[in-house]
Amino acid sequence: LSTSRIEEIKFNAKKLLYGLEAMNFMRDEAKVKAFQKKNVQDTFIEATGMNNFAENFDDRYNTAWIDMDSGFYKQLTESVVRGIREARQILLQATGKGEVDRRKVVQALRSMSRYFDDALEKEIEENAPQPESVAMMNGKPILEPKRKAKTLNDEVASMEKFILASPSQMKEDLAGEWRLQLLADKRGDGVQFFNTTVAWQNIDTSKMEFTSSLPEGLLGSVSKKGGIEFNDELRVVSKTNVSGGGLLSALMSGTSSVDAPRNAPQQIMLVDDVLLVTKYAGKNKADDYMKEYFWVWRRVEQDPLQTNDPTA
């Protein structure tokens, strides 16, 4: 209904969708007790005496009511991200502490992740072989990929629609120098900014190589280099033959079960002329409390007269 051509239906559907998303956020993310289903239900029933009144009927209904004029509603609406365009704007503004609320940064990343996952799943389904018998070989039908004809809507990027870039376009945009802007947990409000720390990477997609310098605890910045591999279907970048940092770095970079390894594969959700946004795509399953799950990089505009090292 949110994509209906009838403006009134489209408006009401989106309004309802944002309301439900906001309610889920307050219950699941903010953990506000007033929004927990059982708490709201019990409070209402106790206050109105409905617990005794309902016993007079065969059918019993529990009704919850929320005061939209309270401070909870303001907190609720301020934390909801209403589209991919708003999510990107939040990340552009989140350059340091105090610029954007940390919880809203995580919500923007989670919202972008959902848009990406939906678009990728749709693409994989459309490209999957379908049992359409166009020819026979050894008595069995040959499977042909089911290709969906492109429409005008696919060609023209809507401001509210997430457009999944093609693998070739992603690799082209991935090339260049990037400065780390922030790391964020999978959920909650764990965000670490790097506006006062030099952390960068240089990616050469023509040679499929990378060089990087990232802070690692007490060791400070540790330089590394190696090769990269790109999975076209899943949009995952993996580092190979990584060297640098030394034995001490290897011993001190051990992470707990809720930390994402720094050299783990990353799935590219968005890459353009300004931002590179990735998420953890390692073999170990990411739980809800994983740290350093989201990575946000900002492109470094290289001066032709400068060296390749952003710290120079």
Buried (B, 14 or more C-beta within 10 A) or exposed (E): EBEEEEEEEBEBBBEEEBBEBBBEBBBEBBEBEEBBEEBBBBBBBEEEEBEEEEEEEEEEEBEBEBEEEEEBBEBBBEBBBBBBBBBBBBBBEBBEEEEBBBBBBBBBBBBBBBBBBEBBEEBEEEEEEEEEEEEEEEEEEEEEEEEEEEEEEEEEEEEEBBEBBEBEEBBEBBEBBBBBBBBBBBBBBBBBBBBEEBBBBBBBBEEBBBBBBBBBEEEEBBBBBBBBEBBEEBBBBBBEEBEEBEEEBEEEBEEEEBBBBBBBBBBBBBBEEEBBBBBBBBEEEBEEBBBBBBBBBBBBEEEEEEEEEBEE
